[in-house]
Amino acid sequence: MREKILYYSTNRYLAAVEGRKPAEPVSFREALLLGQAPDEGLYMPETIPRLSLKDIHHLKGRPYTAAALLVAEAYLGADMPPETLAAVIESSYNYDVPLENVVDRLYVLRLDRGPTASFKDFAARMMARLMSHFRDPGMRLNVLVATSGDTGSAVGEAFKGVDGIDVYILYPRDEVSGRQKKQLDTIGGNVCTLSVDGKFDDCQNLVKQAFADPALAGLNLTSANSINFGRILPQMIYYVYAYAQLSEPGDEIVFSVPSGNFGDALGCEYARRMGLPLRRLVMPTNENDEFPRFLETGVYGKISPSRACLSNAMNVGHPSNLARFFELYGGTVDRTGVVHRVPDLETMRRNIFSVAVSDEETRQTIRRAYERYRLLLEPHGAVGWCGLERYLEQAGKTPLCVCLETAHPAKFPEEIESLLNISPELPVSMRDLDHRSGKPLPMAADYEIFRRFLLTTLKATD
């Protein structure tokens, strides 16, 4: 029988330095339902389970759900009955996960075929079902989500109609695309959207402040952002799946992951530590270039306010999951962006390649990829592809490479039409969007106003 894995806070080092008692390690259930640790740190597993290469290669030719079960059992085998976990996975992943060959051994992993045409569907659907399983009868969970684009709609659709759970989604009013806004505003039911007069970082800070507020402790707050480890776990799976489908014995692989809040890339880092033969993790950002600058200089400085870019879901000036990356490499950074311990930069630079991609380079990449390969990318995928191209220029040879396409091009029709003179075909999941109706609640980027809203609106019991 597997041993139960406990989860600790990334702020344990700060507690020791300040002479405070660190937050106690918790079970997966507690980490999932709490979202953020009481000391404002993020939960991480005390031990990282290993997968054998034999088991990974055995997934070749098998469905995505087989890879999901292999990875999930490694973390949750001691927390859930196997038949329950299998049912969660089967109901979470009932759509295609295409691997598109572009040229030679370069592939695009299309993570845009779920119910909201975004990679966020992979984590949100599994997470909703896990929360439903672990929730106490009679308890009403209140999920707070900050979104810069796709997270909110994916979470909202995943949790829509789930008993005992209400969802509150905060998005920056002027920094989501028209179709993203339509998806967010029209979910309805147990999902409420708040249109915040500010940046994504304002939304994220409102959520983090709420979790740390003792006056809200009785409201069963939890997060579906990637500050919740329940979002990170499902994002390990597609790296294992892609490697298993494409590799030959002895192959290493390069993944290029367009990076904003760093949860997706963190899933790849964990997959590497579980035994995936990862040659390099490529983490291109948009013009919010705080991380590539840190790798280059060793000095971290958050960007505040974050810069508005075409790849809007990546408009993050201080990624939440940077705290987990620092912890994995022996460092500590807090939620405000202050570095308390510098991580092992030499190892980090050896494992990770990161560059910033401007809006103009993003547009050029969309044109170039389509003209050369008939590869249709939207802005986030274009940042990933441009980052991969720049890595390969430096590497000098072409190993097995996979670039993640994280959203469907139809979510950005104006940009695609102006650059390529074509209209991307709507996926099935978006064809009824124009017929849906709904309005968000306006919200100021002011914590006291948000706090009063939560105190007067949220319910803790059914």
GUGU-783607 format. One record per residue (C-alpha): x, y negated, z; residue number from 1. Coordinates in Angstrom, 1 decimal. Example, Ala and Ser with C-alpha at 12.3 -4.5 7.8 and 13.67 -1.06 7.14 Angstrom:
xx / yy / zz / k
12.3 / 4.5 / 7.8 / 1
13.7 / 1.1 / 7.1 / 2
This chain:
xx / yy / zz / k
0.0 / 0.0 / 0.0 / 1
1.2 / -3.5 / -0.8 / 2
2.2 / -5.8 / 2.0 / 3
0.1 / -9.0 / 2.4 / 4
1.9 / -12.1 / 1.2 / 5
1.8 / -15.2 / 3.4 / 6
2.0 / -18.8 / 2.1 / 7
4.0 / -21.6 / 3.7 / 8
4.0 / -25.4 / 3.2 / 9
6.6 / -27.3 / 1.0 / 10
6.8 / -29.8 / 3.9 / 11
8.2 / -27.3 / 6.4 / 12
11.7 / -28.9 / 6.0 / 13
10.3 / -32.4 / 6.8 / 14
8.6 / -31.0 / 9.9 / 15
12.0 / -29.6 / 11.1 / 16
13.8 / -32.9 / 10.4 / 17
11.2 / -34.9 / 12.2 / 18
11.0 / -32.5 / 15.2 / 19
7.4 / -31.5 / 14.4 / 20
6.1 / -28.0 / 14.4 / 21
5.7 / -26.8 / 10.8 / 22
2.3 / -25.7 / 9.5 / 23
1.7 / -22.0 / 10.2 / 24
1.9 / -19.6 / 7.2 / 25
-1.5 / -18.6 / 6.0 / 26
-3.1 / -15.8 / 4.0 / 27
-3.9 / -16.2 / 0.3 / 28
-7.6 / -16.7 / 1.3 / 29
-6.7 / -19.6 / 3.5 / 30
-4.4 / -21.1 / 1.0 / 31
-7.1 / -20.8 / -1.7 / 32
-9.9 / -22.3 / 0.4 / 33
-7.7 / -25.1 / 2.0 / 34
-6.0 / -26.1 / -1.2 / 35
-3.5 / -28.4 / 0.5 / 36
-1.6 / -27.6 / 3.7 / 37
-2.6 / -29.7 / 6.8 / 38
0.8 / -31.4 / 6.7 / 39
0.1 / -32.6 / 3.1 / 40
2.5 / -30.0 / 1.7 / 41
1.7 / -27.4 / -1.0 / 42
1.4 / -23.7 / -0.3 / 43
3.9 / -21.3 / -1.7 / 44
4.3 / -17.6 / -1.3 / 45
6.9 / -16.5 / 1.3 / 46
8.0 / -13.7 / -1.1 / 47
7.7 / -13.5 / -4.8 / 48
6.8 / -10.0 / -6.0 / 49
8.8 / -8.4 / -8.8 / 50
7.5 / -6.7 / -12.0 / 51
9.6 / -4.0 / -13.7 / 52
10.5 / -4.6 / -17.3 / 53
9.1 / -1.1 / -18.0 / 54
5.7 / -2.2 / -16.8 / 55
5.9 / -5.5 / -18.7 / 56
6.8 / -3.7 / -22.0 / 57
4.0 / -1.2 / -21.4 / 58
1.6 / -4.1 / -21.9 / 59
2.5 / -4.3 / -25.6 / 60
-0.6 / -3.9 / -27.8 / 61
-2.9 / -3.9 / -24.7 / 62
-5.6 / -6.6 / -24.0 / 63
-4.9 / -9.8 / -22.1 / 64
-6.9 / -8.4 / -19.1 / 65
-4.2 / -5.7 / -18.6 / 66
-1.5 / -8.4 / -18.2 / 67
-3.8 / -10.3 / -15.8 / 68
-4.4 / -7.2 / -13.7 / 69
-0.6 / -6.4 / -13.5 / 70
0.3 / -10.0 / -12.3 / 71
-2.7 / -10.5 / -10.0 / 72
-2.3 / -7.1 / -8.3 / 73
1.3 / -8.1 / -7.4 / 74
0.0 / -11.0 / -5.3 / 75
-3.5 / -9.9 / -4.3 / 76
-3.3 / -6.1 / -4.0 / 77
-3.4 / -6.3 / -0.2 / 78
-6.1 / -9.0 / -0.1 / 79
-8.9 / -7.6 / -2.4 / 80
-10.3 / -4.2 / -3.3 / 81
-8.9 / -3.1 / -6.6 / 82
-12.3 / -2.8 / -8.2 / 83
-13.3 / -6.3 / -7.1 / 84
-10.1 / -7.8 / -8.5 / 85
-10.6 / -5.9 / -11.8 / 86
-14.2 / -7.3 / -12.1 / 87
-12.9 / -10.8 / -11.4 / 88
-10.4 / -10.5 / -14.3 / 89
-12.8 / -8.9 / -16.7 / 90
-15.4 / -11.7 / -16.3 / 91
-12.7 / -14.4 / -16.4 / 92
-11.1 / -13.5 / -19.7 / 93
-13.7 / -12.7 / -22.3 / 94
-12.1 / -14.7 / -25.2 / 95
-9.2 / -14.5 / -27.6 / 96
-5.6 / -15.4 / -26.7 / 97
-4.0 / -15.7 / -30.2 / 98
-0.2 / -15.7 / -30.7 / 99
0.3 / -17.6 / -34.0 / 100
3.6 / -16.9 / -35.9 / 101
4.9 / -20.2 / -37.3 / 102
8.3 / -19.3 / -38.8 / 103
10.9 / -16.7 / -38.1 / 104
10.6 / -15.9 / -34.4 / 105
8.8 / -19.1 / -33.4 / 106
5.3 / -18.7 / -32.2 / 107
2.4 / -20.8 / -30.8 / 108
0.4 / -19.4 / -28.0 / 109
-3.1 / -20.7 / -28.5 / 110
-4.6 / -21.4 / -25.1 / 111
-7.6 / -23.3 / -26.6 / 112
-10.2 / -20.6 / -27.1 / 113
-11.9 / -20.6 / -23.7 / 114
-15.3 / -22.3 / -22.9 / 115
-13.9 / -25.8 / -22.8 / 116
-11.2 / -25.3 / -25.4 / 117
-8.3 / -25.9 / -23.0 / 118
-5.6 / -23.9 / -21.2 / 119
-7.2 / -25.0 / -18.0 / 120
-9.9 / -22.4 / -18.6 / 121
-7.5 / -19.6 / -17.8 / 122
-6.9 / -20.8 / -14.2 / 123
-10.3 / -22.4 / -13.5 / 124
-12.4 / -19.3 / -14.4 / 125
-10.3 / -16.9 / -12.3 / 126
-10.1 / -19.4 / -9.4 / 127
-13.9 / -19.9 / -9.3 / 128
-14.5 / -16.2 / -9.0 / 129
-11.8 / -15.8 / -6.3 / 130
-13.3 / -18.6 / -4.3 / 131
-16.8 / -17.1 / -4.6 / 132
-15.4 / -13.8 / -3.3 / 133
-13.5 / -15.3 / -0.4 / 134
-16.1 / -17.8 / 0.7 / 135
-17.9 / -17.0 / 4.0 / 136
-21.6 / -16.5 / 3.7 / 137
-23.4 / -19.7 / 4.7 / 138
-20.3 / -21.9 / 4.1 / 139
-20.6 / -24.5 / 1.4 / 140
-17.3 / -25.3 / -0.3 / 141
-16.6 / -28.8 / -1.6 / 142
-14.1 / -28.8 / -4.5 / 143
-12.3 / -32.1 / -5.2 / 144
-10.6 / -32.4 / -8.5 / 145
-8.5 / -35.2 / -10.0 / 146
-8.2 / -34.9 / -13.8 / 147
-6.3 / -36.7 / -16.5 / 148
-8.3 / -34.9 / -19.2 / 149
-9.0 / -31.2 / -19.5 / 150
-8.7 / -30.0 / -15.9 / 151
-12.0 / -31.5 / -14.8 / 152
-14.2 / -30.0 / -17.6 / 153
-12.6 / -26.6 / -17.3 / 154
-13.1 / -26.6 / -13.5 / 155
-16.6 / -27.9 / -13.8 / 156
-17.7 / -25.3 / -16.4 / 157
-16.0 / -22.5 / -14.4 / 158
-17.8 / -23.5 / -11.2 / 159
-21.1 / -24.5 / -12.7 / 160
-23.9 / -22.5 / -11.1 / 161
-21.6 / -20.7 / -8.6 / 162
-23.5 / -20.2 / -5.3 / 163
-22.3 / -22.2 / -2.3 / 164
-19.8 / -24.4 / -4.1 / 165
-20.1 / -28.1 / -5.1 / 166
-17.6 / -29.8 / -7.3 / 167
-16.6 / -33.5 / -7.4 / 168
-14.4 / -34.5 / -10.4 / 169
-12.5 / -37.8 / -10.5 / 170
-11.2 / -39.1 / -13.8 / 171
-9.5 / -42.4 / -14.9 / 172
-12.3 / -44.3 / -16.7 / 173
-10.2 / -45.6 / -19.6 / 174
-7.7 / -42.8 / -20.1 / 175
-9.7 / -39.8 / -21.4 / 176
-10.7 / -39.2 / -25.0 / 177
-14.3 / -39.6 / -26.0 / 178
-14.9 / -35.9 / -26.3 / 179
-13.2 / -35.2 / -23.0 / 180
-15.4 / -37.8 / -21.3 / 181
-18.5 / -36.3 / -22.9 / 182
-17.5 / -32.8 / -21.6 / 183
-17.0 / -34.2 / -18.1 / 184
-20.1 / -36.3 / -17.8 / 185
-22.6 / -33.7 / -19.1 / 186
-21.8 / -30.6 / -17.0 / 187
-24.5 / -31.4 / -14.4 / 188
-25.9 / -29.0 / -11.8 / 189
-23.6 / -28.6 / -8.8 / 190
-20.9 / -30.6 / -10.6 / 191
-20.6 / -34.4 / -10.0 / 192
-18.2 / -36.6 / -12.0 / 193
-16.8 / -39.8 / -10.7 / 194
-15.4 / -42.4 / -13.2 / 195
-12.6 / -44.1 / -11.4 / 196
-11.5 / -47.6 / -12.2 / 197
-7.8 / -46.8 / -12.2 / 198
-5.1 / -44.3 / -13.4 / 199
-4.8 / -40.6 / -13.0 / 200
-2.4 / -41.1 / -10.1 / 201
-5.1 / -43.2 / -8.3 / 202
-7.5 / -40.2 / -8.7 / 203
-4.9 / -37.8 / -7.5 / 204
-4.1 / -40.0 / -4.4 / 205
-7.7 / -40.3 / -3.5 / 206
-8.0 / -36.5 / -3.4 / 207
-4.8 / -36.0 / -1.5 / 208
-5.8 / -38.7 / 1.1 / 209
-9.2 / -36.9 / 1.6 / 210
-7.5 / -33.6 / 2.3 / 211
-5.3 / -35.3 / 4.9 / 212
-8.2 / -37.2 / 6.6 / 213
-9.2 / -35.6 / 9.9 / 214
-12.6 / -37.3 / 9.7 / 215
-13.4 / -35.0 / 6.7 / 216
-12.1 / -31.8 / 8.3 / 217
-15.5 / -30.3 / 8.8 / 218
-16.6 / -30.7 / 5.2 / 219
-14.8 / -27.5 / 3.8 / 220
-12.8 / -29.5 / 1.3 / 221
-10.7 / -27.5 / -1.2 / 222
-9.0 / -28.3 / -4.4 / 223
-9.1 / -26.9 / -7.9 / 224
-6.2 / -29.0 / -9.0 / 225
-2.8 / -27.3 / -9.4 / 226
-2.0 / -28.4 / -5.9 / 227
-3.9 / -25.2 / -5.1 / 228
-1.9 / -22.0 / -5.5 / 229
-5.1 / -20.4 / -6.8 / 230
-4.5 / -22.4 / -9.9 / 231
-0.8 / -21.4 / -10.3 / 232
-1.3 / -17.7 / -10.0 / 233
-3.5 / -17.3 / -13.2 / 234
-1.0 / -19.5 / -15.1 / 235
1.8 / -16.9 / -14.6 / 236
-0.2 / -14.3 / -16.6 / 237
0.0 / -15.6 / -20.2 / 238
3.8 / -15.8 / -20.1 / 239
4.0 / -12.1 / -19.2 / 240
1.4 / -11.3 / -21.9 / 241
3.2 / -13.3 / -24.6 / 242
6.5 / -11.8 / -23.9 / 243
5.1 / -8.2 / -23.8 / 244
3.4 / -8.7 / -27.2 / 245
6.3 / -10.2 / -29.0 / 246
9.5 / -8.9 / -27.5 / 247
11.7 / -6.0 / -28.4 / 248
13.9 / -4.3 / -25.7 / 249
16.7 / -6.6 / -24.6 / 250
15.0 / -9.8 / -25.8 / 251
15.1 / -13.0 / -23.9 / 252
12.4 / -15.6 / -24.5 / 253
12.2 / -19.4 / -24.6 / 254
8.9 / -21.0 / -23.6 / 255
8.1 / -24.7 / -24.4 / 256
5.4 / -26.0 / -22.0 / 257
4.1 / -29.6 / -22.5 / 258
4.3 / -30.9 / -18.9 / 259
2.3 / -33.4 / -16.9 / 260
1.5 / -32.3 / -13.4 / 261
3.9 / -29.3 / -13.8 / 262
1.4 / -26.6 / -12.8 / 263
1.6 / -24.8 / -16.1 / 264
5.4 / -24.9 / -16.2 / 265
5.5 / -23.7 / -12.6 / 266
3.6 / -20.6 / -13.7 / 267
6.5 / -19.9 / -16.1 / 268
9.1 / -20.5 / -13.4 / 269
7.3 / -18.0 / -11.1 / 270
7.1 / -15.5 / -14.0 / 271
10.8 / -15.8 / -14.4 / 272
11.4 / -15.1 / -10.8 / 273
9.1 / -12.1 / -11.0 / 274
11.4 / -10.6 / -13.6 / 275
10.4 / -12.1 / -17.0 / 276
13.6 / -12.4 / -19.1 / 277
13.4 / -16.1 / -19.6 / 278
16.4 / -17.7 / -21.4 / 279
15.2 / -21.3 / -20.9 / 280
12.1 / -23.1 / -19.7 / 281
11.6 / -26.1 / -22.0 / 282
9.5 / -28.9 / -20.2 / 283
8.9 / -31.8 / -22.5 / 284
7.0 / -34.8 / -21.1 / 285
5.4 / -37.8 / -22.8 / 286
6.7 / -41.3 / -22.0 / 287
6.2 / -40.6 / -18.3 / 288
9.8 / -39.5 / -18.2 / 289
10.6 / -39.3 / -14.5 / 290
11.6 / -35.6 / -14.6 / 291
13.9 / -35.6 / -17.7 / 292
15.6 / -38.7 / -16.2 / 293
16.1 / -36.9 / -12.9 / 294
17.7 / -33.9 / -14.6 / 295
20.0 / -36.2 / -16.5 / 296
21.0 / -38.5 / -13.7 / 297
20.2 / -36.7 / -10.5 / 298
18.2 / -39.7 / -9.3 / 299
14.4 / -39.4 / -9.0 / 300
12.1 / -42.3 / -9.4 / 301
8.4 / -42.0 / -9.9 / 302
6.6 / -44.0 / -12.5 / 303
3.9 / -46.2 / -11.0 / 304
1.5 / -46.9 / -12.6 / 305
1.8 / -44.0 / -15.0 / 306
2.1 / -44.8 / -18.7 / 307
-0.9 / -44.3 / -20.9 / 308
0.0 / -42.0 / -23.8 / 309
-1.6 / -40.1 / -26.6 / 310
-1.2 / -36.9 / -24.7 / 311
-3.4 / -38.2 / -22.0 / 312
-3.6 / -35.1 / -19.8 / 313
0.1 / -35.5 / -19.2 / 314
-0.1 / -39.2 / -18.0 / 315
1.4 / -38.4 / -14.6 / 316
4.0 / -40.6 / -12.9 / 317
4.8 / -38.3 / -10.0 / 318
3.8 / -34.6 / -10.7 / 319
2.3 / -32.8 / -7.7 / 320
4.0 / -29.6 / -8.5 / 321
7.5 / -31.2 / -8.5 / 322
7.4 / -30.5 / -4.8 / 323
7.2 / -26.7 / -5.6 / 324
9.9 / -26.9 / -8.2 / 325
12.2 / -28.8 / -5.7 / 326
11.4 / -26.2 / -3.0 / 327
12.3 / -23.3 / -5.3 / 328
15.6 / -24.9 / -6.1 / 329
16.4 / -25.8 / -2.4 / 330
15.1 / -29.4 / -2.4 / 331
12.3 / -31.4 / -0.9 / 332
10.2 / -34.3 / -2.3 / 333
7.1 / -35.6 / -0.6 / 334
3.8 / -36.7 / -2.2 / 335
4.9 / -40.3 / -2.4 / 336
8.0 / -39.5 / -4.5 / 337
10.6 / -39.8 / -1.8 / 338
13.4 / -37.2 / -2.1 / 339
14.5 / -35.8 / 1.3 / 340
16.8 / -33.0 / -0.1 / 341
18.2 / -32.9 / -3.6 / 342
17.7 / -29.5 / -5.2 / 343
20.4 / -27.4 / -6.8 / 344
20.7 / -29.5 / -9.9 / 345
23.3 / -27.3 / -11.6 / 346
21.0 / -24.3 / -11.5 / 347
18.0 / -26.3 / -12.4 / 348
19.7 / -27.7 / -15.5 / 349
20.9 / -24.2 / -16.5 / 350
17.3 / -22.9 / -16.3 / 351
15.3 / -25.9 / -17.5 / 352
15.5 / -28.2 / -20.5 / 353
13.4 / -31.4 / -20.4 / 354
13.1 / -34.3 / -22.8 / 355
10.7 / -37.2 / -23.1 / 356
8.6 / -37.5 / -26.3 / 357
7.3 / -40.9 / -27.4 / 358
3.9 / -41.5 / -28.9 / 359
5.5 / -42.2 / -32.3 / 360
7.5 / -38.9 / -32.1 / 361
4.2 / -37.1 / -31.1 / 362
2.5 / -38.5 / -34.3 / 363
5.5 / -37.6 / -36.4 / 364
5.5 / -34.1 / -35.0 / 365
1.8 / -33.6 / -35.8 / 366
2.4 / -34.6 / -39.4 / 367
5.7 / -32.6 / -39.8 / 368
4.2 / -29.4 / -38.3 / 369
1.2 / -29.6 / -40.6 / 370
3.2 / -30.5 / -43.8 / 371
5.9 / -27.8 / -43.2 / 372
3.9 / -24.9 / -41.8 / 373
0.2 / -25.8 / -41.9 / 374
0.4 / -25.7 / -38.1 / 375
-2.4 / -27.9 / -36.7 / 376
-1.4 / -29.4 / -33.3 / 377
-3.0 / -32.0 / -31.1 / 378
-1.0 / -34.5 / -29.1 / 379
-0.1 / -32.2 / -26.1 / 380
0.9 / -29.3 / -28.3 / 381
2.9 / -31.7 / -30.5 / 382
4.9 / -32.8 / -27.4 / 383
5.6 / -29.1 / -26.7 / 384
6.7 / -28.5 / -30.3 / 385
8.9 / -31.6 / -30.5 / 386
10.5 / -30.6 / -27.2 / 387
11.2 / -27.1 / -28.6 / 388
12.7 / -28.5 / -31.8 / 389
15.0 / -30.7 / -29.7 / 390
16.1 / -27.7 / -27.6 / 391
16.8 / -25.6 / -30.7 / 392
18.9 / -28.5 / -32.1 / 393
21.1 / -28.2 / -29.0 / 394
21.0 / -24.4 / -28.6 / 395
22.3 / -23.8 / -32.2 / 396
20.4 / -20.6 / -32.7 / 397
16.8 / -19.4 / -32.8 / 398
15.9 / -16.8 / -30.1 / 399
12.3 / -15.6 / -29.6 / 400
10.4 / -18.8 / -28.8 / 401
6.8 / -19.6 / -27.8 / 402
5.3 / -23.1 / -27.7 / 403
2.1 / -23.5 / -25.8 / 404
-0.8 / -25.3 / -27.5 / 405
-2.9 / -26.4 / -24.5 / 406
-6.0 / -28.0 / -26.1 / 407
-8.0 / -27.6 / -29.2 / 408
-7.3 / -30.2 / -32.0 / 409
-11.0 / -30.9 / -32.2 / 410
-10.8 / -32.7 / -28.8 / 411
-8.7 / -35.4 / -30.6 / 412
-10.6 / -35.9 / -33.9 / 413
-9.7 / -39.6 / -34.5 / 414
-6.0 / -39.0 / -34.1 / 415
-6.0 / -35.9 / -36.3 / 416
-8.1 / -37.6 / -39.0 / 417
-5.9 / -40.7 / -39.1 / 418
-2.7 / -38.7 / -39.3 / 419
-3.6 / -35.8 / -41.5 / 420
-6.8 / -36.9 / -43.3 / 421
-8.6 / -33.8 / -42.2 / 422
-11.4 / -33.2 / -39.7 / 423
-10.5 / -30.3 / -37.3 / 424
-13.3 / -27.8 / -37.1 / 425
-15.2 / -27.7 / -33.8 / 426
-14.8 / -24.5 / -31.8 / 427
-17.9 / -22.7 / -30.8 / 428
-17.6 / -24.0 / -27.3 / 429
-17.9 / -27.6 / -28.4 / 430
-20.6 / -27.5 / -31.1 / 431
-23.5 / -28.5 / -28.8 / 432
-21.5 / -31.3 / -27.1 / 433
-23.2 / -34.2 / -29.0 / 434
-26.6 / -33.0 / -27.8 / 435
-25.7 / -32.9 / -24.1 / 436
-26.6 / -35.9 / -21.8 / 437
-25.4 / -37.1 / -18.5 / 438
-23.7 / -40.0 / -16.7 / 439
-20.9 / -40.3 / -14.2 / 440
-20.9 / -42.2 / -10.9 / 441
-18.6 / -45.3 / -11.0 / 442
-15.9 / -45.3 / -8.3 / 443
-13.3 / -47.9 / -7.3 / 444
-9.8 / -46.8 / -6.7 / 445
-10.3 / -47.5 / -3.0 / 446
-10.0 / -44.8 / -0.4 / 447
-12.4 / -46.3 / 2.1 / 448
-15.1 / -46.5 / -0.5 / 449
-14.4 / -42.9 / -1.6 / 450
-14.3 / -41.7 / 2.0 / 451
-17.8 / -43.2 / 2.7 / 452
-19.1 / -41.5 / -0.4 / 453
-17.8 / -38.1 / 0.8 / 454
-19.1 / -38.6 / 4.3 / 455
-22.6 / -39.4 / 3.1 / 456
-22.9 / -37.0 / 0.2 / 457
-21.1 / -33.7 / 1.0 / 458
-22.7 / -30.7 / 2.8 / 459
-20.8 / -28.1 / 4.8 / 460
-23.4 / -25.4 / 5.0 / 461
-26.1 / -23.9 / 2.7 / 462
